[in-house]
Amino acid sequence: MDRVASRKNRKSGKQTKGRAKLTGKQARLRRANQLVNRAWEAEDQGDQEEAIQLARKAIELSKECSGAWMLLGYVAPTVGESLAHFEQAVAAANRHLGQKALATLAAGEAHIDDKHPWFLAHVALGRSLFDIGRTDDGLHLFVRLLQVCPDEGMGVRWRLAEELLDMGYDNELYELLTRYPRDESAFWCYTRALFTFRREGDSPAARKALDKARSHNPFVPKHLVAQKELPLEDLPEYSHPGTDAEAILYVQDNLEYWQQTPEAIPWVRKVLDGLIDFGDPDSGLRRARKGLWKELMPAVAELPLSDTPEWAIDLVRKKLSDEDAGIVWVVVIAGATSGLHIGMKTFFERPSNPEVFEVLLKTLVDPSNGKVGRPAVLHMKRKGFFQAWQKRLDDVGIRCELADELPGIDYLLDVLDKGWQQRQQARQGDFSDDQLRELSLEQGAVWRATVRQLPAWLHIEEEIVQPWVRMVVDLGNLTVLETQITNARPPEDWLREGLAMAMLSPGIGQPRRPGMVRVDSEGQVSRLQTWLESLEVDCGIADDPDPIESILADFTEQMTGPGRAPSLVSTTGMKTDLIAALCDAAWSFYMSEPWMRIPGDAILKIECDAWESGPWYANVMGQLGMELGLALYEDLRLLQRMVAGQISDEELARQMSSLALSYSERFDMAPDDVKAIEEHGWPVADDQAWPNVIRVNRGMSRRAALPWEVELLVACLRAIPTTLTRKGVRTGWGEVQTAGRAVRIQVSLVKPG
């Protein structure tokens, strides 16, 4: 999407001629800007050498001429050189704006126009950071730009949304999309629709978002469904909203995100039906459904026979509750005689025959129970299904049969109804111990029940919380029988309620009582023992090792995704005084603002005789509004290539390992670490400066930093600010305190090249 903005605004580095009669520094800047205007004219005419010469003369005339550096950045032959020039443009714009104005912007006390040289220079730098793969730096910069210019028109929010979508930062993308509800561009509207589908699937909200997007640009769906390269040569530099040209540019730049989202493009085809062809809706619907079937038919034909050879399918009408007059339609697929739950989907409006058929197709390749496979026979009561599906299913080895009754469907629905009623009774406490005693007793079964606060932050109902989870597991086959999450601290009887729900309506198997329940603590035993003994169930403390730990770890990763922050306080061998020293050193490093005294591409060599490994190479982060912190590396060559923008993201991830402290929000850290800092009262500079330690191995795998690595960070955080002077880096051995001992360390500047 950035192509639209860049075509229109690429030359926005031109400076406007002033009318006032100026003297001194301002007069030199005015003459420099005039040279920049001439340089852009020369570049437009194809005389790049003349443009470069004029830009360099402008720089010699005024150190505040950011437009000259921007021109050099745009015409530079490599992305690394472009980045260096854009960094100089930002530095020049900062000098022109002045420290007082910069402080006002940083404090959020003022906004800036999106045509201002300062803003334009930062936009150019941000795009360059994205282009060389420094995505996190680009994200932080563009977030800052939207803070100082929320209503910008240079495409900053578009590029930011695109990068967030690409990186899978769903929470941040949701916040950004909701901040600009009136943006009617194709990119914004269709990104909102795609994001909603990613989060909710084929929900009413997703359909509404897609319909709204289509109302602003009806041409996008036909290009999305086509999924092919589109011609760009004849498009204008600026595409007006709602036009086919805008649609082509959008699809060209964003098709990959739709393709990477499972079922997204078939969903567009299904929801918009014939509208994608701007023709007869009925014929369009038939073409879309036929195309979907043709696409899947070869794969279905190659499926092995299912473990359940005979299936039944039906569309049933169900009331939401006894008190509610509302109804839902449920497509149910089950074993024809066994009643095994194979597939199911609920609709709030009666689905069409093709929609029911799509549920069947999805179940063939993704059944709820059993292995992937096709049945030999499919039973159904509805003649409409039989007439529509008989031939096409017969072609892939599935025989359709009409039936007067579907006992498997009836059995499954009866079980589900009873289970739902029992779960409602358990949730409401509307059950008796006599009901539980009537359940069969599985004497040898051992269940593990726990209530824990998850070691992770979750975004729930527009809040970031550390939720509590209740889980009951059958240790015989390590299956989860019952689980529930709550945002607030649960009541004492929450675990008892969960055990009752697991007995009355387990997630797997028939209702039953176990022979033994194991829990977390003696306190839980004392609260549950009398009740469980009345049910003839023993109660005790969990064994060591505890199998539920791995189940909870998998559950947490499913909830948060991989890559969450590892905990320092739970790392083997980590001592409290070392984490205290880390917080103190991080606080003093932050307050000294070393990023204001060293260039962003500077590399520091760290030598320390406390450890045999080394030397390490450090990069101070925080210049030009980037993420603040300190990063340590072992491979100097790779670090130099990274700083110069000469290495791809893939190669960097494959080869580079790092140890870093970044200043973040509390939610970026492991909850256990946040809790420890708050309980001990260790210093944190501000809400955006929590000391988040990240250890990344080759291949981008994260792990908790080891104690010696944390102590190394402490030594560097204490030493580096003392070596930075106005003239550069003061080299020499010195001593710093880490955690109860003095460490000898030397910091020196690595010369470029």
C-alpha positions in Angstrom: 0.0 0.0 0.0 3.0 2.2 0.6 3.4 2.5 -3.2 0.4 4.9 -3.5 1.7 7.1 -0.8 5.3 7.1 -2.0 4.3 7.9 -5.6 2.4 10.9 -4.5 4.7 12.1 -1.8 8.2 11.1 -2.9 9.1 14.6 -3.8 7.7 16.2 -0.7 11.2 16.9 0.4 11.0 20.1 -1.8 11.1 23.2 0.4 8.6 26.0 0.0 10.2 29.4 -0.8 9.8 31.9 2.0 8.8 35.5 1.5 10.3 37.2 4.6 13.6 38.9 4.3 16.0 36.8 6.4 19.5 37.1 7.7 22.1 34.8 9.2 21.4 31.2 9.7 17.8 31.5 8.5 19.0 33.2 5.3 21.5 30.3 4.6 18.8 27.8 5.2 16.5 29.6 2.7 19.2 29.6 0.0 19.9 25.9 0.7 16.2 25.2 0.2 16.3 27.0 -3.1 19.2 24.7 -4.1 17.1 21.7 -3.1 14.2 22.9 -5.3 16.6 23.1 -8.2 18.0 19.7 -7.3 14.6 18.1 -7.5 14.0 19.8 -10.9 17.2 18.4 -12.1 16.3 14.9 -10.9 12.9 15.2 -12.6 14.7 15.9 -15.9 16.9 12.9 -15.5 20.1 14.7 -14.5 20.9 12.9 -11.3 24.5 14.0 -11.1 23.5 17.6 -11.2 20.8 16.9 -8.5 23.4 15.3 -6.2 25.8 18.2 -6.6 23.2 20.8 -5.8 22.1 18.8 -2.7 25.6 18.6 -1.4 26.0 22.4 -1.9 22.8 22.9 0.1 24.3 20.8 2.9 27.5 22.8 2.9 25.4 26.0 3.1 23.2 24.9 6.0 23.4 22.0 8.5 19.7 22.3 9.0 18.7 21.5 5.4 17.0 18.2 5.8 15.5 18.3 2.3 19.0 17.9 0.7 19.7 14.7 2.7 16.3 13.4 1.7 17.0 13.8 -2.0 20.3 12.0 -1.5 18.5 9.2 0.3 15.9 8.8 -2.5 18.6 8.6 -5.3 21.1 6.5 -3.3 22.0 3.2 -5.1 21.6 0.9 -2.1 19.1 0.7 0.8 22.0 1.0 3.3 23.1 4.3 1.8 19.5 5.5 1.7 19.1 4.8 5.4 22.3 6.7 6.2 21.1 9.8 4.3 17.6 9.7 5.9 19.2 9.5 9.3 21.2 12.6 8.4 17.9 14.2 7.2 16.3 13.5 10.6 19.3 14.9 12.5 19.2 18.1 10.3 15.4 18.4 10.9 16.0 18.0 14.7 18.6 20.8 14.7 16.2 23.0 12.8 13.4 22.3 15.2 15.4 22.8 18.3 15.7 21.0 21.6 12.8 22.9 23.2 10.4 22.1 20.4 11.6 18.5 20.4 11.0 18.1 24.1 7.5 19.5 23.7 6.7 17.0 21.0 8.2 14.1 23.0 6.0 15.1 26.0 2.9 15.0 23.8 2.2 18.7 24.4 2.2 19.7 20.8 1.4 18.3 17.3 3.2 18.9 14.0 2.0 19.3 10.4 2.5 16.4 8.1 4.2 18.7 5.5 6.8 19.9 8.0 10.4 19.0 7.1 10.8 17.2 10.4 7.8 15.0 9.8 8.8 14.3 6.2 12.3 13.3 7.2 11.0 10.9 9.8 8.6 9.3 7.4 11.4 8.7 4.9 13.6 7.2 7.6 10.7 4.9 8.8 10.1 3.6 5.3 13.8 2.9 4.9 13.9 1.0 8.2 11.1 -1.2 7.0 12.8 -1.7 3.6 16.1 -3.0 5.2 14.2 -5.3 7.6 14.5 -3.3 10.9 10.8 -3.7 11.4 10.6 -3.1 15.1 12.5 0.2 14.8 10.2 1.3 12.0 7.1 0.4 14.0 8.2 2.4 17.0 9.0 5.4 14.8 5.7 5.3 12.9 3.8 5.0 16.2 5.6 8.1 17.4 4.7 9.9 14.2 1.0 9.2 14.6 1.3 10.6 18.1 2.6 13.9 17.0 0.5 14.1 13.8 -2.7 11.9 14.2 -4.4 13.1 11.1 -1.4 12.8 8.7 -2.0 12.3 5.0 1.4 10.7 4.0 0.3 7.1 4.4 2.0 6.5 7.7 -0.9 4.7 9.3 -1.3 2.6 6.1 2.3 1.4 6.2 2.1 0.8 9.9 -1.0 -1.2 9.6 0.6 -3.2 6.7 3.6 -4.0 8.8 1.5 -4.9 11.9 -0.6 -7.2 9.7 2.6 -8.8 8.3 4.1 -9.4 11.7 0.9 -10.7 13.3 0.7 -8.0 15.9 -3.1 -8.3 16.2 -3.7 -6.3 19.3 -1.7 -3.3 18.0 -3.4 -3.6 14.6 -6.9 -3.7 16.2 -6.1 -0.5 18.2 -4.8 1.3 15.1 -7.8 0.3 13.0 -10.3 1.5 15.6 -8.5 4.8 15.9 -9.4 5.8 12.3 -13.0 4.6 11.8 -13.6 7.2 9.0 -10.7 6.2 6.8 -12.5 5.1 3.6 -9.5 4.0 1.6 -9.5 0.5 0.1 -6.5 -0.4 2.1 -8.1 0.6 5.4 -11.6 -0.8 4.8 -10.4 -4.2 3.4 -7.7 -4.5 6.0 -10.3 -4.1 8.7 -12.5 -6.8 7.0 -9.5 -9.2 6.7 -8.5 -8.6 10.3 -12.0 -9.1 11.6 -12.2 -12.4 9.6 -8.9 -13.5 11.1 -10.2 -12.9 14.6 -13.8 -14.1 14.3 -14.1 -16.2 11.2 -17.4 -15.8 9.2 -19.1 -13.7 11.9 -21.7 -11.0 11.4 -19.1 -8.4 12.3 -16.7 -9.7 9.6 -19.5 -9.7 7.0 -20.5 -6.2 7.9 -16.9 -5.0 7.6 -16.6 -6.7 4.2 -19.9 -5.1 3.0 -18.7 -1.7 4.2 -15.4 -2.2 2.3 -17.2 -3.2 -0.9 -19.4 -0.1 -0.6 -16.3 2.1 -0.7 -14.6 0.2 -3.5 -16.6 -2.5 -5.2 -13.7 -3.5 -7.6 -11.4 -5.1 -5.0 -13.2 -8.5 -4.6 -13.0 -9.5 -8.3 -9.2 -8.9 -8.2 -8.9 -10.8 -4.9 -10.7 -13.8 -6.2 -8.7 -13.8 -9.4 -5.5 -14.1 -7.4 -3.1 -13.1 -10.3 -0.6 -10.5 -11.1 -2.1 -7.2 -12.1 -0.8 -4.6 -14.6 0.6 -1.5 -13.0 2.2 0.3 -16.0 -0.8 2.3 -17.1 -2.0 3.4 -13.6 -1.8 7.1 -12.6 0.6 8.2 -9.9 -2.4 8.9 -7.6 -5.4 6.6 -7.6 -8.7 8.1 -6.5 -10.7 6.3 -3.7 -13.3 3.9 -5.0 -11.7 3.4 -8.5 -10.5 0.3 -10.2 -7.0 1.7 -10.2 -7.1 1.9 -6.4 -8.4 -1.7 -6.2 -5.5 -2.9 -8.5 -2.9 -1.2 -6.3 -4.5 -2.6 -3.1 -4.6 -6.2 -4.4 -1.1 -6.0 -5.9 0.3 -5.0 -2.5 -1.9 -7.0 -0.2 -3.0 -10.2 -1.9 -0.4 -12.2 0.0 -2.1 -11.3 3.4 -5.4 -12.7 2.1 -3.7 -15.8 0.7 -1.9 -16.4 4.0 -5.2 -16.3 5.9 -6.9 -19.7 5.7 -10.3 -19.6 3.9 -10.2 -15.8 3.6 -10.6 -15.6 -0.2 -13.2 -18.4 -0.4 -15.0 -16.4 2.3 -15.0 -13.3 0.1 -16.3 -15.4 -2.8 -19.0 -16.9 -0.6 -20.2 -13.7 1.1 -20.3 -11.5 -2.0 -21.4 -14.3 -4.4 -22.3 -12.9 -7.8 -21.3 -9.4 -6.8 -17.7 -10.2 -7.6 -18.7 -10.6 -11.2 -21.0 -7.6 -11.3 -23.6 -9.8 -13.0 -26.5 -12.0 -12.2 -26.3 -12.9 -8.4 -27.7 -16.4 -8.9 -25.3 -17.4 -11.7 -22.5 -15.9 -9.7 -23.4 -18.0 -6.7 -23.4 -21.1 -8.8 -20.1 -20.3 -10.3 -18.5 -19.6 -6.9 -19.9 -22.8 -5.4 -18.9 -24.9 -8.4 -15.4 -23.4 -8.3 -15.0 -24.3 -4.7 -16.1 -27.9 -5.3 -13.9 -28.3 -8.3 -11.0 -27.0 -6.2 -11.5 -29.5 -3.4 -12.8 -32.5 -5.4 -9.4 -34.0 -6.2 -8.2 -33.7 -2.6 -11.5 -35.4 -1.3 -11.2 -38.2 -3.8 -7.7 -39.0 -2.5 -8.7 -39.1 1.2 -8.6 -42.5 2.8 -11.8 -44.1 4.2 -12.8 -42.8 7.6 -12.6 -44.9 10.7 -16.3 -44.3 10.9 -17.5 -45.6 7.4 -21.1 -44.4 7.6 -21.9 -40.8 8.5 -25.2 -38.9 8.9 -25.9 -35.2 8.2 -28.8 -33.1 9.1 -29.9 -29.5 9.5 -31.8 -29.0 12.8 -33.6 -26.1 14.4 -32.8 -25.4 18.1 -34.1 -22.9 20.6 -31.4 -20.8 22.3 -33.0 -21.5 25.8 -36.4 -22.2 27.4 -36.8 -18.5 28.3 -35.6 -17.1 25.0 -37.8 -17.3 21.8 -34.7 -17.1 19.6 -33.6 -20.0 17.5 -30.4 -21.2 15.8 -29.8 -23.6 12.9 -27.2 -26.3 13.5 -25.6 -28.5 10.8 -24.8 -31.8 12.6 -22.6 -34.5 11.2 -22.3 -37.8 13.3 -21.6 -41.4 13.0 -24.8 -42.9 11.5 -25.2 -45.5 14.3 -22.5 -44.6 16.9 -23.5 -40.9 17.3 -19.8 -40.0 17.2 -19.5 -36.2 17.0 -17.7 -35.6 13.6 -18.7 -32.0 12.6 -21.0 -29.2 13.6 -21.6 -25.5 12.8 -24.3 -23.1 14.1 -26.0 -20.4 12.0 -28.3 -17.6 13.3 -30.2 -17.6 10.0 -31.2 -20.7 8.0 -28.2 -21.7 5.8 -28.6 -22.4 2.1 -27.9 -25.9 0.7 -24.4 -24.8 -0.6 -23.5 -23.4 2.9 -24.4 -26.8 4.5 -22.4 -28.5 1.8 -19.4 -26.3 2.7 -19.7 -27.5 6.3 -19.5 -31.1 5.0 -16.4 -30.3 2.9 -14.6 -28.8 5.9 -15.5 -31.8 8.0 -14.1 -34.2 5.5 -10.6 -32.6 5.8 -10.9 -31.4 9.4 -13.2 -33.7 11.5 -13.9 -32.9 15.2 -13.1 -36.5 16.1 -11.3 -39.3 14.3 -8.7 -39.2 11.5 -9.1 -37.3 8.3 -11.1 -39.4 5.8 -14.2 -39.7 3.8 -17.2 -42.0 4.6 -18.3 -44.8 2.3 -21.9 -43.8 2.9 -23.6 -40.5 3.9 -27.1 -40.8 5.3 -29.6 -37.8 5.1 -33.3 -37.1 5.6 -33.6 -34.0 3.4 -34.4 -34.7 -0.2 -32.9 -31.3 -1.3 -29.5 -32.4 0.0 -29.8 -35.8 -1.7 -30.7 -34.3 -5.1 -28.0 -31.7 -5.0 -25.1 -33.8 -3.7 -25.7 -37.3 -5.0 -23.8 -37.2 -8.3 -20.8 -35.1 -7.1 -20.3 -37.2 -4.0 -20.6 -40.4 -5.9 -17.7 -39.1 -8.2 -15.4 -39.1 -5.1 -16.5 -42.5 -3.7 -19.2 -41.3 -1.2 -22.6 -43.0 -1.6 -25.6 -40.9 -0.6 -28.6 -42.6 1.0 -32.0 -41.2 2.0 -33.3 -42.3 5.4 -36.5 -41.8 7.4 -34.6 -41.6 10.7 -31.0 -40.7 11.7 -30.4 -42.4 15.1 -26.8 -41.3 15.3 -27.8 -37.6 15.0 -30.6 -38.1 17.5 -28.3 -39.7 20.0 -25.6 -37.0 19.6 -28.1 -34.2 20.1 -29.5 -35.8 23.2 -26.1 -36.2 24.7 -25.2 -32.6 23.9 -28.5 -31.3 25.3 -28.0 -33.2 28.6 -24.4 -32.1 28.8 -25.4 -28.5 28.3 -28.0 -28.7 31.0 -25.6 -30.3 33.4 -22.9 -27.7 32.7 -25.5 -25.0 33.3 -26.5 -26.6 36.6 -22.8 -26.9 37.6 -22.1 -23.3 36.7 -25.1 -22.1 38.7 -24.4 -24.5 41.6 -27.8 -26.1 40.8 -26.7 -29.7 41.4 -26.7 -31.9 44.4 -24.2 -34.3 45.8 -26.8 -37.1 45.3 -26.6 -36.4 41.6 -22.9 -36.8 41.7 -23.1 -40.0 43.8 -25.4 -41.5 41.1 -22.5 -41.3 38.6 -20.4 -44.4 38.0 -17.2 -44.6 40.1 -14.0 -45.2 38.1 -12.0 -46.5 40.9 -8.6 -46.5 39.3 -8.9 -43.1 37.7 -6.7 -40.2 39.0 -7.6 -36.7 38.2 -5.4 -33.6 38.6 -7.2 -30.3 39.4 -5.6 -26.9 39.6 -6.3 -23.2 39.8 -3.4 -21.0 38.5 -2.7 -17.5 37.3 -1.3 -17.9 33.8 2.3 -16.7 33.4 1.3 -14.5 30.5 -0.7 -11.4 29.6 -3.8 -11.7 27.5 -5.9 -9.1 25.7 -9.5 -9.8 26.9 -12.4 -7.5 26.5 -10.2 -4.5 25.5 -8.1 -5.0 28.7 -4.6 -6.5 29.1 -4.9 -8.9 32.1 -3.1 -11.9 33.6 -6.0 -14.3 33.8 -6.7 -17.3 36.1 -7.3 -20.7 34.7 -9.1 -23.7 36.2 -8.2 -27.1 34.8 -9.2 -30.7 35.5 -7.1 -33.4 33.7 -7.5 -37.2 33.6 -3.9 -38.3 34.4 -4.6 -41.8 32.9 -4.6 -40.5 29.3 -3.6 -36.8 29.9 -6.9 -35.5 28.6 -8.4 -32.2 29.7 -11.9 -32.8 31.1 -12.8 -29.2 32.1 -11.2 -25.8 31.8 -12.3 -22.2 32.3 -10.6 -18.8 32.3 -11.6 -15.7 34.4 -10.1 -12.2 34.5 -10.7 -11.6 38.3 -9.3 -13.6 41.2 -11.6 -16.6 41.6 -13.6 -17.5 44.7 -12.5 -20.3 47.0 -15.2 -22.7 45.7 -14.2 -22.3 42.1 -12.1 -25.5 42.0 -15.0 -27.5 43.6 -17.3 -26.1 40.9 -14.8 -27.2 38.2 -14.6 -30.7 39.6 -18.4 -31.0 39.7 -18.6 -29.9 36.0 -15.9 -32.4 35.1 -17.9 -35.2 36.7 -21.3 -34.1 35.3 -20.2 -33.2 31.8 -16.5 -34.0 31.0 -15.0 -32.8 27.8 -14.2 -36.4 26.8 -16.0 -39.5 27.9 -19.1 -40.3 29.9 -20.1 -38.6 33.2 -18.3 -40.3 36.0 -16.5 -39.9 39.4 -12.7 -40.5 39.7 -11.1 -42.7 42.4 -8.6 -39.9 43.3 -8.2 -36.2 42.9 -4.8 -34.5 43.3 -4.6 -30.8 43.9 -2.0 -28.0 44.4 -1.8 -27.5 48.2 -2.7 -28.7 51.7 -5.1 -25.8 51.9 -7.0 -27.1 48.9 -7.0 -30.6 50.3 -8.5 -29.3 53.6 -11.3 -27.4 51.7 -12.2 -30.3 49.3 -11.5 -33.5 51.3 -14.8 -33.7 53.3 -16.8 -33.1 50.2 -14.9 -35.5 48.0 -14.9 -38.2 50.7 -18.7 -37.9 50.8 -18.5 -38.9 47.0 -16.2 -41.8 47.8 -13.3 -39.9 46.1 -9.9 -39.7 47.7 -8.0 -36.4 47.8 -4.2 -35.6 48.0 -1.3 -33.5 46.9 0.0 -33.6 43.3 3.0 -35.9 42.6 6.4 -34.6 41.6 7.0 -34.4 38.7 3.6 -33.0 37.9 2.3 -33.9 34.4 -0.1 -30.9 34.4 2.8 -28.5 34.1 3.4 -29.4 30.4 -0.3 -29.3 29.7 -0.6 -25.8 31.2 2.5 -24.7 29.2 0.9 -25.9 26.0 -2.4 -24.3 27.0 -0.6 -20.9 27.7 1.2 -21.0 24.3 -2.1 -21.7 22.6 -3.6 -18.7 24.3 -0.7 -16.3 23.8 1.1 -17.7 20.8 4.8 -18.6 20.8 7.5 -16.0 21.7 6.1 -14.6 24.9 8.7 -13.1 27.3 10.5 -15.7 29.5 10.6 -15.1 33.2 13.9 -14.1 34.9 12.8 -14.8 38.5 11.9 -18.4 37.6 15.3 -19.0 35.9 17.4 -21.7 37.6 20.2 -20.0 39.7 18.8 -16.5 39.4 19.2 -14.6 42.7 17.1 -11.8 44.0 20.0 -9.4 44.5 21.0 -9.9 40.8 17.6 -8.8 39.5 17.6 -5.9 42.0 21.0 -4.8 40.6 19.6 -5.1 37.0 16.7 -2.9 37.8 19.0 -0.3 39.5 21.5 -0.3 36.6 18.6 -0.1 34.0 17.2 2.8 35.9 20.5 4.8 36.0 21.2 3.9 32.3 17.8 5.2 31.2 18.2 8.4 33.3 21.6 9.2 31.7 20.1 9.0 28.2 23.2 7.6 26.5 21.4 7.5 23.1 21.6 11.3 23.1 25.4 11.1 23.1 26.2 8.4 20.6 25.2 7.8 16.9 22.8 5.0 16.1 25.3 3.2 14.0 28.1 3.3 16.6 29.4 -0.1 17.8 31.1 -0.4 21.2 33.5 -3.2 22.0 33.0 -4.6 25.5 35.9 -6.5 27.2 35.4 -7.9 30.7 37.8 -10.2 32.6 35.0 -11.6 34.9 34.1 -14.2 32.2 36.2 -16.2 29.8 33.9 -15.6 26.9 34.0 -12.4 24.9 34.6 -9.8 23.7 31.0 -8.6 23.1 29.9 -5.8 20.8 27.2 -3.3 22.0 24.8 -1.1 20.2 22.9 1.7 22.1 19.3 1.8 21.0 17.2 4.9 21.1 18.4 7.4 18.5 15.7 9.1 16.4 12.8 7.9 18.5 13.6 4.2 18.1 13.1 1.6 20.9 15.3 2.5 23.8 17.8 0.0 25.3 21.1 -1.8 24.9 21.9 -4.8 22.8 25.0 -7.1 23.0 26.3 -9.3 20.2 29.2 -11.7 19.8 29.6 -11.5 16.0 31.1 -8.2 15.0 31.0 -8.8 11.3 27.2 -9.6 11.3 26.6 -6.6 13.5 28.4 -4.3 11.1 26.4 -5.6 8.2 23.2 -5.2 10.2 24.0 -1.5 11.1 24.9 -0.9 7.4 21.7 -2.5 6.2 23.6 -5.1 4.2 21.9 -8.2 5.5 18.4 -9.6 5.0 15.9 -10.4 7.7 16.1 -14.1 7.0 19.9 -14.2 7.1 20.0 -12.1 10.2 17.5 -14.4 12.0 19.4 -17.5 10.9 22.9 -16.3 12.0 22.6 -13.6 14.7 22.3 -14.1 18.5 21.9 -11.3 20.9 21.4 -10.3 24.5 19.4 -7.1 25.0 17.7 -4.9 27.5 14.8 -2.9 26.0 12.7 -0.4 27.8 9.1 -1.5 27.4 5.6 -1.4 28.9 5.0 -3.8 31.8 2.9 -6.0 29.6 5.9 -6.8 27.4 7.6 -8.5 30.4 6.8 -11.8 32.1 4.1 -11.3 34.7 6.3 -13.0 37.4 9.0 -10.4 36.8 6.6 -7.5 37.0 5.2 -8.9 40.3 8.7 -9.2 41.8 9.6 -5.7 40.8 6.4 -4.3 42.3 6.7 -6.4 45.5 10.3 -5.4 46.2 9.9 -1.8 45.1 12.8 -1.9 42.7 13.2 1.3 40.5 11.5 1.7 37.2 12.1 5.0 35.3 8.6 5.4 33.9 5.6 3.4 32.6 7.4 2.9 29.2 10.7 1.9 30.8 10.3 -1.5 32.4 13.6 -3.4 32.0 12.8 -6.2 29.6 15.7 -8.6 29.1 15.6 -10.6 25.9 18.0 -13.4 24.9 17.7 -14.5 21.3 19.5 -17.5 19.9 20.2 -18.1 16.2 17.0 -18.8 14.4 15.1 -16.2 16.5 14.3 -18.6 19.3 13.9 -16.8 22.7 15.0 -18.1 26.1 15.4 -16.7 29.6 18.8 -15.0 30.1 21.2 -16.9 32.4 22.4 -15.4 35.6 25.9 -14.6 34.2 24.3 -13.0 31.2 22.2 -10.7 33.4 25.3 -9.8 35.4 27.1 -8.9 32.1 24.2 -6.7 31.2 24.4 -5.0 34.6 28.2 -4.3 34.1 27.6 -2.8 30.6 24.7 -0.7 31.8 26.8 0.8 34.5 30.0 1.2 32.5 28.8 2.6 29.1 27.4 6.0 30.3 30.6 6.8 32.2 32.7 6.4 29.0 30.6 8.6 26.7 31.9 12.2 26.4 31.3 15.1 24.1 34.4 14.1 22.2 33.6 10.4 21.8 34.2 7.3 23.9 36.8 7.4 26.7 38.7 4.1 26.6 40.3 2.5 29.6 39.8 -0.3 32.1 37.6 0.5 35.1 35.6 -1.2 37.8 31.8 -1.3 38.2 29.6 -3.0 40.9 27.2 -5.7 39.7 25.6 -7.9 42.4 27.9 -7.8 45.4 31.1 -7.8 43.6 33.3 -5.5 41.5 33.9 -6.3 37.8 36.7 -5.0 35.6 35.5 -3.8 32.2 36.7 -1.8 29.3 34.5 0.0 26.6 36.0 1.2 23.3 34.6 2.4 20.0 34.9 0.1 17.0 36.1 2.0 14.0 34.0 1.8 10.8 35.1 -0.5 8.1 
